Amino acid sequence: MPPKKVPAAPSKKTEQKKKEKVIEDKTFGIKNKKGAKQQKFIQQVEKQVKSGGVNPRKLDDPNAKKLEKEKKLKEQKELALIFKPVQTQKIEKGIDPKSVVCAFFKQGQCTKGDKCKFSHDLSIERKAEKRSLYCDMRDDDDKEGDTMDKWDEDKLKEVVEKKHGGGNRPTTDIICKHFLEAVEKSKYGWFWECPSGQKCIYRHALPPGFVLKKDKKKEDKKDEISLEDLIETERANLGPNQTKITLETFLAWKKRKLKEKQEQAIKDEEKKRSDYKAGRQVGISGREMFYFNPELAAGDGIDEGDEAISSYAREEDDFEDVQYRELDTDRLAFEASEIDINGITVAAEDRLKASNATDNNKDTTVTVDEGAVAVAINENLFVEEDLEGLEEELGDLDLEDRQELSTAETVELSKDFPYNSRDVSSGINLNEFKLGKENLLSYNKDSEYKYNLLNHFGYLLVDLTKLDNMEYEKQNGLFDVFCEQPNKRMKLNSGEAFSTDVPSGEEYIEENEASDDANVDGNESNVSQKVQQMMKKMGYKPGKGLGKDDQGRVDPVEAVTQHGRRGFGHLVPGLKEASLKWNPEEEEVKAIEDIDWLRNVRSGTPLAEDLWEWMKLGPKKFSIDDETMFCNPEILRQIINSKTIFDKLDKVEMRKARTRSNPYETIRTVNFLNRAAVKMANIDRACEFMFTDPKSLDPNELLYFADVCAGPGGFSEYVLSRKKWHAKGFGFTLKNENDFTLDEFFAGPCETFHPFYGAKDNGDVFDAQNQEDFRLLVMKHTNGKGVHFMMSDGGFSVEGRENIQEILSKQLYLCQCLVALMIVRPGGHFVTKLFDLFTPFSAGLVYLMYKCFDSISIFKPNTSRPANSERYLICKRKKIDTQATIDYLSHVNRLLSMNDENNDVIELVPLDVIEADTEFVGYLRNSNDILGRKQIVNLLKIAAFCEDPTLIERKQADMRKECLKYWNLPDKTRVRPPMTKPQDKAQEILSGSITLLGCDATKLKNDNIHSTLLKTGEPYDWYCMPCGTGPNIEEDKIATFYLGLGRRKVYRYAKGKWESVGDAKIELPSNTLVYAELVYEAKWNGKFISKTRALHILDAYMLGGEDISKLYISHRYELTKKFCDALWKPVPNDCICIRAKDRFLLKPDIQKKLQVTQRRALKLPLAYGFAKSPLEYDDETDANEPVYAAFNSVMFLRSIASPWARHISRRTGEFYVYNLITRQTEYEVRDKANNRPAEAEASFVQAFKERVVWNWPNESTLTMDVFSQMLNSSKRT
C-alpha cells in the first residue's frame, strides 16, 4: 500500500479566516460595548491572535531572534560544561604525575583527596607555561587597562615608589649579560633570578630578530660543507684529463721531494754559516744549541763530513747492539715493481721469504723472478703541484712514536683480490687508512700496485691489488679514512681481518724491534720490553696472576662479543662458524637470468587407468632428513643445518642482516602493492613476456587471467599495469584478512578484476565445491574456453617448522595445480610458487604437470630472496586432454582433506615410473642441487652479516637500476594517485576540445535533410543508433558526457557543470570520458520480467587513459565493446551494466533496422529490442530472448570526414570513398585490409560536433515513411 500523501499547507486567506473566527469567539458579546476596558481587551486579543501568542514587542525587535538563538546556545554550552564526563587521565611514560593537575579535581569530582597520584595545585598549570624570552616580566603588561580606580592602597604605594622613589630604575635598551648567559646555557626559566637582583637596570628580554650565539653557530655550521664534499667538488673541477697517480710516479715524486729537501737543508746551512760568520746572525735557537757547532762556522776549512748543523743527528740509544738502516727509496721502488711470470705482483710473503734468505746468506742482493720488469718513472710528473700537505702527512710516518706493529700486515683494498680473505688467519682488523690528499689519489684500470711504508720502529705493508679505475668515492669506503698518529692502530674500512705472521728475518724490520720484543725472563713474548719491566716491578711472575696470593687474572680479557640487541653472553650456536665459511666468490649476481626448460613434446597425458593405480598411502611424515632421492644428500644436510642456526637468532637481527646482504633487496615493491608484483615482472621477463604479451592473442580479444591464493593481489596489479583494461582477471583467495585489496591497485585498473569466493563465500581453495564454482564462472565469462594463464602464490606461516615447509604445503601445492588444469585453456600457461621439492609427493606432482604441458621450468627469480627455498614452477602450453589428471587430483584432494595421519597420500606417481624418465629425474635433481647450493651460500652470507653489522652489499643500487631496466619497469616509488576535481580532469583530457561540452546536436527536420544527412548525395557517410533520449525525458536520462575517476567516482555533465551520478552504482576506470545515456532495460527471465538500469555508451573519447578519439568510428566501437566486456560483472552484483550501443550504417532500408515494439507488460510504451550479450546467457533458450530499452530518438554520427564521401560501386557493389575536391577515389577494403585514407576518417570531435538527432517515433512532421522515401530518392539520383 503506498504511503499517504502529506496534506498541502493552508493558504494565507484560510489562516486569516481562522484567526478572525478565533477573535470573534473570544470577544463574543462585548464587541459592541463602548467601555474603555472592553475595547482595550478586544485590541489585546486581536494582537495576541494575529501574532501567534508572541509578545508584539519581541516581534518589533529585529534582533530578537538572534538574541534568542544565542541565549539557547549559551545554555547548551553551560549544560555541556556542567555534565561533561571526565575521562581517565593518561600521561606519557617517564612524566611525574604530581606535575599534572587532576582532571577530576578541576571539575570538583575527585574523591581520593591526598591519596590521588595527580596534583591538586592549580598553580602547576602556570608553571608548565614557558617563560617568554622576548618579554621582560618586570614590565607592566597592561598599562592602558590598569587605571587608578582599580588600585588599592598597596598598589598605589608601589606605583609611587616606582615612579618617584629610590627604587626607580633608569630605562635602557641594553640587554643584561646575566640574562644572555642564562639563555645561552639554557638556564633561563620561571625560577631564574638575576644575580644583580631586582635593581638590575638592564633588559631581561631579547629584541625581535636577535640571534643567539649557539643558534648562529648552528646556522654557520649548516652553510659549511664536509671535507669529503669539498674534496669531491675540487676533484670535479680538475676535469677528466688529469695525470693518474701510480706507485711508480708517487715514488719518483717522493724521491725528488726528499732530494729537494736535502738540497734546501744544505743551502740553509750555508746561508746560516755565512750569516754567522759575517755577524748578521748572533744568537742561536734553543734547538740549535744541541747540534750547531759555531767553531765550524768560524773558518772556511771544514773537513768532509763535518757540518755546522747536523740535520740527521740521532740521540744516543740505551742499547748498544741496535743497528740502524736508512730508507732506500730506489730499492723500495724496485721491490714494488716486482712482477711474476703471470703478470701478478709478487706477494708480500714471497718477498719476505726472499729477504730472509738474503739475510741468512749475508748477501745484500735481492732475489726476483725472471719475469720481473723495470718500470719507467716520470720524475717530472708532479712539477708545479702543490703537494706540501701530502709531504707533511707522509713525513708523519717517520715519527719516533712507537707503533705496536712488529709484523707486516697485508690489507686488501679491492673486490678482485686473487685469494679468499676468509682463508687467512685472523689478525689485526685494519680500518680507515688514509694516504695524503684524497683528491690526488686515483688509479689506472687493471693495474696492480704495492706501496711499502716503512719507519724506524715498525713495518707496514699495504697491498693495493687490481683497483678498477676507481677514484675517491665516499660510499665504497676505500679511502674515506684518516691518518692517525703512528702509535695508534691504522684501520681500513673493509671490516676484514688479516694475518700478521711474518718471518722474523724480514729485511726492513729494524733490529731494535727484536731487542724491544725480547722478554726480560728469556721467554718468548709479543709484549714490549718496557711493559714487561713494569709488570716485573709490580711482582709479576710468568704463568701467575698479580696480587699477594697470585689471585689475579692470568688469561687475557676477551673482546666484547655482544651484538645488537642480544643479551650479554648470549651466543648463537654455529653462527660464528657459519659466518667464517662464507665465500663471496661463490655468489653469482647478475640482472639477466637464464631459464632452463624441460620439454615434453613427444609423450601425451597420463591415462585414467594408470593414474588410479599410482597412488600410495602411508603414515604421514614430519621430517625430510632422509628425502635424498632427488637431491644431493650433503646439500640437503647443509640446508637443514643452515636453517637451524637461525632458529635461536633474534628475528629483527636476522631480518636486518638479510636486508643488508641481499643484492636485490632495494628493488622492493617499486610502484606496486607488494613484492609479489615485482616477482611476476621478473618471471614474465625471463619467459620473454609470454604471460602479458602472448603472440597468438587477437587484438580485439581480452586477455583473460586468473589469480589464485594471491591476496592482496600483487600478481594481478602487475598484469593490469601492463595490459590496463585490455585484460580481465578472476581472483580466488581467502576472504577477509587475506583478501584482495582492490583500492590499493595504483599501477593498474582494478575495475576489470573480479574477486570470487565460491558457493561457501570463504575463498577456500581446498573445498571441492568452491573449485567447481570457480571453474563455471571462468568458463561462462570466457565463452567456455578458459583463461589464457593462471598465477598462484599461496603460502602460510610455518614459523618454527621451516624445515618441513614442503610437507605442510603439499595440499596447497596440489589444489593450485588442480585449479590450473580446470580453468586454463589449451595452449595456456601456468605459474605457481613452490618451496622445497625433495619428497616423492612433490616430485610426483611436478611429474604430472610435466605430462600435462608441453614444457616446464623450475625457476628462482632474482626478486625471490636467495636465502629461502622459494621457487616457481612455470608450465608452458597446456595440452588438450587433461580431464583424467583433473579427476585423479580431485580424488587425492578429498583424501587429504580427511586429515588421516595414518593413511596419508605419500606418492602420486610410483618412484619406478619417475625413475624411468631419466630426463625428468636429471632435471629435477640438477635443479634441487643448483638452488640448494645457492641457498646455502646466501644463508652463510646472512650469518656473516649477522656477526659483522658493518658489512654491506655494495651492488644493491646497481642491481636495482639494471634489473628494472631489463624488466621494463619504471624506477619510481609507490605514490597514491592525487585527488582530482572532475572539471580539472575534463580539461586535462579534452584540452583544446573543451568546447565539446557545450555543443548541441542538430535537430533533423524535413527542411534540413539535404543539408545534413544527404549533403553529399548519399547517406553512407553516417551511422545511426536508437536512443532513449527524448524531449520529455528526465534530466538524468538524457545523453551526456560521463567522466570516470576510478571505481565509483563517476560524474556526468549536466547544466554546465559536473555532478555525481548519485545512487547509480557505475564503475569506470580512471581517465575515462564517454558520451552515453542512462536507460532502463527490461528482459524476461523465464518466470518474471526484470527491469534494471544500464549505461549505454554512444561514443568514446578516452577509455581508461587510452585516447581513441582519433580512430575511425568502427574501430572506436570495437574498442568500446571490448571495454564493456572487461567491465562486465558476474551476477549477482550491485553495479550497473555498461554496454556499447548498437549502431549500423545508414542505408535506404533503415526502417528494417529500426523496429519499434510496443510492450505494455514491460511498462515501456515504445521499446527497441537488441540481442543479449553472451555473458548474460543462463541457458540455450534464454539466448533467444532479447533485451528491451526505451526508444525515443535516433542519433546520427558522421563517419567520413569532409570533403570525402562514401559511395557504392555499381560495378563491384563495394564501398569506396571519393574526395570532392581532388577527385581522388579509393576502395575502402583491398585484399581484406583497410585501404581507406586516414584523412577520410572522421574523428570523435568531428562526429560529435556534426551529430544529428531525429526525435522519432514521437516526431509528427518527419515520419519514417517520408524519411525512407528521401533516402531512396537520393539513391536513384
C-alpha positions, 0 to 999 in steps of 0.5 A: 500500500503506498504511503499517504500523501502529506496534506498541502499547507493552508493558504494565507486567506484560510489562516486569516479566516481562522484567526478572525473566527478565533477573535470573534469567539473570544470577544463574543458579546462585548464587541459592541460595548463602548467601555474603555476596558472592553475595547482595550481587551478586544485590541489585546486579543486581536494582537495576541491572535494575529501574532501567534501568542508572541509578545508584539514587542519581541516581534518589533525587535529585529534582533530578537531572534538572534538574541534568542538563538544565542541565549539557547546556545549559551545554555547548551554550552553551560549544560555541556560544561556542567555534565561533561564526563571526565575521562581517565587521565593518561600521561606519557611514560617517564612524566611525574604525575604530581606535575599534572593537575587532576582532571577530576579535581578541576571539575570538583569530582575527585574523591581520593583527596591526598591519596590521588597520584595527580596534583591538586595545585592549580598553580602547576598549570602556570608553571608548565607555561614557558617563560617568554624570552622576548618579554621582560616580566618586570614590565607592566603588561597592561598599562592602558587597562590598569587605571587608578580606580582599580588600585588599592592602597598597596598598589598605589604605594608601589606605583609611587615608589616606582615612579618617584622613589629610590627604587626607580630604575633608569630605562635602557635598551641594553640587554643584561649579560646575566640574562644572555648567559642564562639563555645561552646555557639554557638556564633561563626559566620561571625560577631564574633570578638575576644575580644583580637582583631586582635593581638590575637596570638592564633588559631581561628580554631579547629584541625581535630578530636577535640571534643567539650565539649557539643558534648562529653557530648552528646556522654557520655550521649548516652553510659549511660543507664536509671535507669529503664534499669539498674534496669531491667538488675540487676533484670535479673541477680538475676535469677528466684529463688529469695525470693518474697517480701510480706507485711508480710516479708517487715514488719518483715524486717522493724521491725528488721531494726528499732530494729537494729537501736535502738540497734546501737543508744544505743551502740553509746551512750555508746561508746560516754559516755565512750569516754567522760568520759575517755577524748578521746572525748572533744568537742561536735557537734553543734547538740549535744549541744541541747540534750547531757547532759555531767553531765550524762556522768560524773558518772556511776549512771544514773537513768532509763530513763535518757540518755546522748543523747536523740535520740527521743527528740521532740521540744516543740509544740505551742499547748498544747492539741496535743497528740502524738502516736508512730508507732506500727509496730506489730499492723500495721502488724496485721491490714494488715493481716486482712482477711474476711470470703471470703478470701478478705482483709478487706477494708480500710473503714471497718477498719476505721469504726472499729477504730472509734468505738474503739475510741468512746468506749475508748477501745484500742482493735481492732475489726476483723472478725472471719475469720481473720488469723495470718500470719507467718513472716520470720524475717530472710528473708532479712539477708545479703541484702543490703537494706540501700537505701530502709531504707533511702527512707522509713525513708523519710516518717517520715519527719516533712514536712507537707503533705496536706493529712488529709484523707486516700486515697485508690489507686488501683494498679491492673486490678482485683480490686473487685469494679468499680473505676468509682463508687467512688467519685472523689478525689485526682488523685494519680500518680507515687508512688514509694516504695524503690528499684524497683528491690526488689519489686515483688509479689506472684500470687493471693495474696492480700496485704495492706501496711499502711504508716503512719507519724506524720502529715498525713495518707496514705493508699495504697491498693495493691489488687490481683497483678498477679505475676507481677514484675517491668515492665516499660510499665504497669506503676505500679511502674515506679514512684518516691518518692517525698518529703512528702509535695508534692502530691504522684501520681500513674500512673493509671490516676484514681481518688479516694475518700478521705472521711474518718471518722474523728475518724480514729485511726492513724490520729494524733490529731494535724491534727484536731487542724491544720484543725480547722478554726480560725472563728469556721467554718468548713474548709479543709484549714490549720490553718496557711493559714487561719491566713494569709488570716485573716491578709490580711482582709479576711472575710468568704463568701467575696472576698479580696480587699477594696470593697470585689471585689475579687474572692470568688469561687475557680479557676477551673482546666484547662479543655482544651484538645488537640487541642480544643479551650479554653472553648470549651466543648463537650456536654455529653462527660464528662458524657459519659466518667464517665459511662464507665465500663471496666468490661463490655468489653469482649476481647478475640482472639477466637470468637464464631459464632452463626448460624441460620439454615434453613434446613427444609423450601425451597425458597420463591415462585414467587407468594408470593414474588410479593405480599410482597412488600410495598411502602411508603414515604421514611424515614430519621430517625430510632428513632422509628425502635424498632421492632427488637431491644431493644428500650433503646439500640437503644436510647443509640446508637443514643445518643452515636453517637451524642456526637461525632458529635461536637468532633474534628475528629483527637481527636476522631480518636486518642482516638479510636486508643488508646482504641481499643484492636485490633487496632495494628493488622492493615493491617499486610502484606496486602493492607488494613484492609479489608484483615485482616477482611476476615482472621478473618471471614474465621477463625471463619467459620473454613476456609470454604471460602479458604479451602472448603472440597468438592473442587477437587484438580485439580479444581480452586477455583473460587471467586468473589469480589464485591464493594471491591476496592482496593481489600483487600478481594481478596489479602487475598484469593490469599495469601492463595490459590496463583494461585490455585484460580481465582477471578472476581472483580466488583467495581467502576472504577477509584478512587475506583478501584482495585489496582492490583500492590499493591497485595504483599501477593498474585498473582494478575495475576489470578484476573480479574477486570470487569466493565460491558457493561457501563465500570463504575463498577456500581453495581446498573445498571441492565445491568452491573449485567447481564454482570457480571453474563455471564462472571462468568458463561462462565469462570466457565463452567456455574456453578458459583463461589464457594463464593462471598465477598462484602464490599461496603460502602460510606461516610455518614459523618454527617448522621451516624445515618441513615447509614442503610437507605442510604445503603439499595440499596447497601445492596440489589444489593450485595445480588442480585449479590450473588444469580446470580453468586454463585453456589449451595452449595456456600457461601456468605459474605457481610458487613452490618451496622445497621439492625433495619428497616423492609427493612433490616430485610426483606432482611436478611429474604430472604437470610435466605430462600435462604441458608441453614444457616446464621450468623450475625457476628462482627469480632474482626478486625471490630472496636467495636465502629461502627455498622459494621457487616457481614452477612455470608450465608452458602450453597446456595440452588438450586432454587433461580431464583424467589428471583433473579427476585423479587430483580431485580424488587425492584432494578429498583424501587429504582433506580427511586429515588421516595421519595414518593413511596419508597420500605419500606418492602420486606417481610410483618412484619406478615410473619417475625413475624411468624418465631419466630426463625428468629425474636429471632435471629435477635433481640438477635443479634441487642441487643448483638452488640448494647450493645457492641457498646455502651460500646466501644463508652463510652470507646472512650469518656473516652479516649477522656477526659483522653489522658493518658489512654491506652489499655494495651492488644493491643500487646497481642491481636495482637500476639494471634489473628494472631496466631489463624488466621494463619497469619504471624506477619510481616509488609507490605514490597514491594517485592525487585527488582530482576535481572532475572539471580539472580532469575534463580539461586535462583530457579534452584540452583544446576540445573543451568546447565539446561540452557545450555543443548541441546536436542538430535537430533533423527536420524535413527542411534540413535533410539535404543539408545534413544527412544527404549533403553529399548525395548519399547517406553512407557517410553516417551511422545511426543508433536508437536512443532513449533520449527524448524531449520529455525525458528526465534530466538524468536520462538524457545523453551526456558526457560521463567522466570516470575517476576510478571505481565509483567516482563517476560524474556526468555533465549536466547544466554546465557543470559536473555532478555525481551520478548519485545512487547509480552504482557505475564503475569506470576506470580512471581517465575515462570520458564517454558520451552515453545515456542512462536507460532502463532495460527490461528482459524476461527471465523465464518466470518474471520480467526484470527491469534494471538500469544500464549505461549505454555508451554512444561514443568514446573519447578516452577509455581508461587513459587510452585516447581513441578519439582519433580512430575511425568510428568502427574501430572506436566501437570495437574498442568500446565493446571490448571495454564493456566486456572487461567491465562486465560483472558476474551476477549477482552484483550491485553495479550497473551494466555498461554496454556499447550501443548498437549502431549500423550504417545508414542505408535506404532500408533503415526502417528494417533496422529500426523496429519499434515494439510496443510492450505494455507488460514491460511498462515501456510504451515504445521499446527497441529490442537488441540481442543479449550479450553472451555473458548474460546467457543462463541457458540455450533458450534464454539466448533467444530472448532479447533485451528491451530499452526505451526508444525515443530518438535516433542519433546520427554520427558522421563517419567520413570526414569532409570533403570525402564521401562514401559511395557504392560501386555499381560495378563491384557493389563495394564501398569506396570513398571519393574526395570532392575536391581532388577527385581522388577515389579509393576502395575502402577494403583491398585484399581484406585490409583497410585501404581507406585514407586516414584523412577520410576518417572522421574523428570523435570531435568531428562526429560529435560536433556534426551529430544529428538527432531525429526525435522519432517515433514521437516526431509528427512532421518527419515520419519514417515513411517520408524519411525512407522515401528521401533516402531512396530518392537520393539513391536513384539520383 
